[in-house]
Every structure is written in structure tokens, then in C-alpha cells.
């Protein structure tokens, strides 16, 4: 998957930020890139009982609430895709998954906390990069459901 090529070909506003060293952990990535962790997305691949893939995009400090995700997508069961299988759906290794441009089209949920910002950050398709995107583009390109996907704690 070539995120940079996709963004350029589709004339999508973006900015890549190089981290001081590679990291796949969201909070560490925010620190390495000098970013607000609340604006740095975790893009989590989930599967239902039939192995249909879903993507939930939540702020770095948040813990995903599976019940809210199930209700948001209208499904009975959801679980995290096994770590070693996420690339089969997203096209990226865990820790580098951007909030847009995935191998398999997935129903997507974006946590409403991102709406307070014009831009957000996400995996840059490489563990040494973070990409900044407009929140409105992430919603539009994913046809995302915007809701609360985080646990309250």
C-alpha cells in the first residue's frame, strides 16, 4: 500500500511527520513526533462473526468500548483482528495503519472526539512516519459513522 501516492493522486491535503525513531505504539509515537496524543489516532481493525472487517478510529489515550462499537455498527459480536492478520485487511502492519486508504474496504467508525479539531494524525504507512489529515476528509473518504467509541474510564 502506498499512502503517499494515494494522497497525492487524489489531491488530499496531508502532511507527513517523521518520528525521531520508529514506534508502533500510539502514545509513544505522539511523544516522538511532538504531537498531542488526543489528536493521534489508533486505527483498530475489528472482525465480526463472519470475519467481516470494521475499522474503529479512536484517540491515542482512549480505550475502545466494544459495546459502543457493536451498537454503532449494528452487529452482535466484534473482536480485535488477530495482530498477525490485521495487514490482510488494512494493508499495513500494526502501528503504521493510517485512518484512510486500506486494502479491504471496511465499515468505519470515527470517535466524535476528533470533531473538535480541523486536523488529526494517524499512522503514516510506516513505523517512522505519522500523517496529518483533515478530519473532514477522514470522515468523507471512509463514509465513517461518527459516534462515541471510547470507554468512559
N, C-alpha and C positions, 0 to 999 in steps of 0.2 A: 504494500500500500504506500502510495506516495502522496502524503498530505500536502506538502508544499506545492506540488504540481496541480493537485486538485484545487487548492485555494487560488492559485494564480490563473488557471484556465477558466475558473468560474467567477473571477473578479470579486472574490470575497475579501473584505478588509480583514487583515490579520497582521500580527507581529510576532516573530519568534524571539524567545529569550533563551540564552544559553546559561545553564546552571554551572556553578563553579566546579561541580563534579557530578557524575552520573548518580541518579537516585530514582527508585521506583515508588518510594513512599511519599504520599501527598504532603504531609506536614513538613517532612524534611526537604522536599522539593521547594516548597514555599520559602523556607528559610534560605536555601541555597541560591534561589533566584531573587531574594529580597522582596517577596510578594506577600500580600495579605492572604492568609490561608483561607479566609472566608470567601475569597473570590477564586480560589483554585479548586477546580472540580475533580471529584473522584467519579470516573465513568465505570459503573459496575454492570457487568453482563450477568443477567439472570435467566434461568430457564424454567418453563412450566412443566407439567407432567408429560407433555408430548414433545419436549425438547425444543419448543418454540422459544426463540431468544428475545429478550427485552433488555433495554438499557436504561439504567437509572443514573442520573447525574445529580450529585449532591455536593455541597461544600465540604472541603477538606476536614474540618473539625467534626462534622456531623456523623452520626452512626445511622445507617439506613434502617427504617422501620418496615419490616416485611409485610405487616398487616396493612399499612397505608399503601404500599406498592401493589399488593393483591387487589385492594379496593380500587385503586387508581386505574389499573388495567382490566378490572373485572374478571379476574381469574381466581380459582380456588387455591392453587398452590404455586409458590415460586421459591426457588433456591438459587444461591450463587452458583454460577457455572464453575465447574472444577478449574482450578488455577491453570492446569496444563491444557485445558480445552478452550479457554477464552479467545485465543488467537484465531481459532476456527470460525468464530462469529465476528469478532471485531476487526481482524486482520492485523492486530498489534499484540505485542507481548504485554502482560500485565505491568502497569506502572508507566506505560507510554501511550495508552489509549486516549485519543483526542475525543472531545464531545461530539464530533461530526465525522463523516466520511468513513464508513465501516464496510467490511467485506460483505456481510449479510444485512439486508435491511431489517431493522429491529424497531418495534414499537418503543417509543422513548418517553421517559418521564423526566422533567427538569424540576428540581426543587425551586419553589417560589421565592426562596431567599435570594436567588440570583437577580430577580427583577429589580432590586433596589440599585443595581449597578448598570452602567451602559455597556461595560465590557467584563469579561470573565476570562479565566485562564484554565487551561487543561493540558493533558499530555500532548506533547508535540510530535508524537510518532517515533520518538527516540528517547531513551532514558536521559540524554544530556540536554533535551530541549523542552520548553514549555511554550505553548502557543496562546496568544491573546486573541480573542474573538469577540464580536459584538453579541450580547445576549440575544438580541432580536434575531440575529442570523442563526444562532444555535436552535432557537425555538422553530423558526421557519424551515430550516433545512431538514430537521428531524420530524417536523409536524408533531412536535412534542406536546404532551399533556403537561400542563404546569400545575403543580399541586405541592402539598407538604409531604415529603418523603423521608423526613428525618425523625428520629426518636426525640422526645422532649428532654431527655436527660443529657 
